[in-house]
């Protein structure tokens, strides 16, 4: 009985947003906003109603006519591949997306915008969080 309760609690957490296990996600931009943590903006065969938020998750933002806009949140994921024009925004403050590897497949334009403190940048550092 105890194992079943724990499994059900885990399934509820998966339905609530992020993924519990490693998964591969593709950005669709199909949500009502451009937020990273809006589950409708992502597709994954491994996880319905979730988004990349685990340090074993891989995410791809594919090429698309006109590109994509993505509002970032603080997350840690495994790999991020950007395959086309993508504008990244932060709704305020410092937003950090930690990735183990970042791949940009060109031709692509990647822009980072900050909506307030003029501190937007892509920066590489020696280690994660």
N, C-alpha and C positions, 0 to 999 in steps of 0.2 A: 504494500500500500504506500509506503513512504517513497519508493522509487517512482511510482505513478504521479504522485503529487509534485515531485521535483520536475519530472518531464513536462507536466502540464504547465507549471510555472514558467519553465523555459520556453515553451511554445507561445505562451502569452507575451513574453518579452520580445520574441521574434516578430509577433504581429504588431507590437507597439511601435516599431520604428527600425532600429538598427539590426544588424545581423549578428547571430550568436556564433556562427562557424564561418570559416573562410568561404568566400563566394566571389564570383566574377560579375561585375556590373558594367552595363553600357548606358551612358547618358542618352536619354530620349528627349528631354526637355518638355515632356508631356504633362507636366503639372500645372497648377494654376499660378505658379510663380517660378523664379529661377533659382530657388534655394537648394543648396547641396543636400540638405536633410529633408527635402520633400520626396517621399517615397515614389510618387507618381512620375518623377523626373528620371527614374532609373528602371532598367530592365535587368532581371537576373533569372536564370533557370533554377538556381539553387534557393532562391529566397523571394517570396512574394511580399509586397508591402514593407520593404526595407531598403536601406541605402548603404553605401560603403562607409563603415565607421569602425571597423576592426583592423588591428594591425596585421591580419592575414588576408584582408580583402584587396582585390585588384579592381581598378576602375579604368574605363576607356571613355574618352570623349571623342566620338567619331567625327569625320569630316561631314559637313553639311552645307548646302548652299546658304550663304549669309552667315554661317558660323553659329556659335552658341554664346549665351551669356550665363555665367554661373556665379551665384552669390555664395561665397565660401562661409563655412563654419569651422570652428576648431575641431579637427579630426586627426586621427592617425590611421593610415592605411598602409598596405604593402606597396603596391605598384600603381602608378598612374601613367597612362598613355594618352597623349593629346595628338589627335590625327588631323586636326583642321583648325580653322580660326576660332579662337576662344577668348572671350573677355571675362576676366575674373574680377569680382567686386567684393568689397567688404562693407557691411552695413554700419560699420563704425568700430573704433578701437583697433587693436591689433588682432588679426585673425591668422592662425597658423594651421596650415595643412601639412602634416608631417608625412613624408612618403619614403619608402625604402629605395625606390628607384623612380625616376621621372624620364619618360621617353617622349620626345616631340618629333613627330613624323611630318616632314614638310612636303610641299610648301605649307607653312602655317604661320599665322600671326597670333602671338599670345600677348595679351595686354592685361596689366594688373592695375585696377583703379581703387582708390580709397575715397570714401565719401565723407571725409572730415578732417583727419589729422595730417594729411600730406606726408604720410609715412609708408606709402605702398611700394612694395618691391618684391622681386623674386630673389631669394638669397639662399645660398647653399651653406650648410654648417656641417661640422664634423660628426655630430651624433644626434640621435633623436631625443625625444622627451625622457 
